[in-house]
Structure formats: structure tokens, C-alpha cells
């Protein structure tokens, strides 16, 4: 049911269980805003065997130049921390929150202090680097 809900969402494409495992979903996120809206970003959502009582883990598999995503694709996402997680939270809410983060980088949600500092102190340089990184690494946006 939740997988069908995410598949109908217009900001994601190609969402499906990975390797036939219903606890691991993959797909493409389609950011709305520059500097990321020229590409598509592959994500993975992994659910605990204790889901919905434990949060899923969202990972970006496409490299991205972003203050809230580390070089391994881990995302600083308070919604999926044990302190914030609620069993009623749906998978689509996790992905919507992730997309909001991509569309509006928040230097307070940071895993890469150097990138966050650049975003705050030299926003034009940040945007140029993020656009170039997106051009080099993101997947083409599907029609």
C-alpha cells in the first residue's frame, strides 16, 4: 500500500523493491529547485524488520554536493531519528522530507561542515559547484 502511494507521487520515478526485497526500495527523486533540478537522484529506502516501530534509513546513491548528505550518501534527516520517529509516519513522508531538504539546503542540518560554510559564506560558489556536480553525477531526468 505504501509502495503504491510512493509510485503515484510525481516527484519520484521507477520506485520498486530492490532484489525482490520488500524492505529495500530504490528509485529516483526529482528535485524542483536549482541547483539540483536538472538531474535525477537515485535513492534507497531501507526498512527495519521492526518497521513501523523503527524508522527507515534513506540513502542517496547518486553523489550530490549538499551540506546534509555525506560522501557515502547518508542523509541528516531528523524525521528518521529514533527521537523524532512516529510509527504513523509513512514512507512518502520520509521521501517528501528528503526532497524538501534537497530543494532547500539547511546549513543547520549538516553532515559536511565545509559545504555548509560555503553555502552560508559564498552562496554563488556553492551553487556553481552543486550545478557542476549535478551535471557530472546525476541521472537524466525521465520524461
C-alpha positions, 0 to 999 in steps of 0.5 A: 500500500505504501509502495503504491502511494510512493509510485503515484507521487510525481516527484519520484520515478521507477520506485520498486523493491530492490532484489525482490526485497520488500524492505529495500526500495530504490528509485529516483527523486526529482528535485524542483529547485536549482541547483539540483533540478536538472538531474535525477537522484537515485535513492534507497529506502531501507526498512527495519524488520521492526518497521513501523516501530523503527524508522527507515534509513534513506540513502542517496546513491547518486553523489550530490554536493549538499551540506546534509548528505555525506560522501557515502550518501547518508542523509541528516534527516531528523524525521528518521531519528529514533527521537523524532520517529512516529510509527504513523509516519509513512514512507512518502513522508520520509521521501517528501522530507528528503526532497524538501531538504534537497530543494532547500539546503539547511546549513543547520542540518549538516553532515559536511561542515565545509559545504555548509560554510560555503553555502552560508559564506559564498552562496554563488560558489556553492551553487556553481559547484552543486550545478557542476556536480549535478551535471557530472553525477546525476541521472537524466531526468525521465520524461 
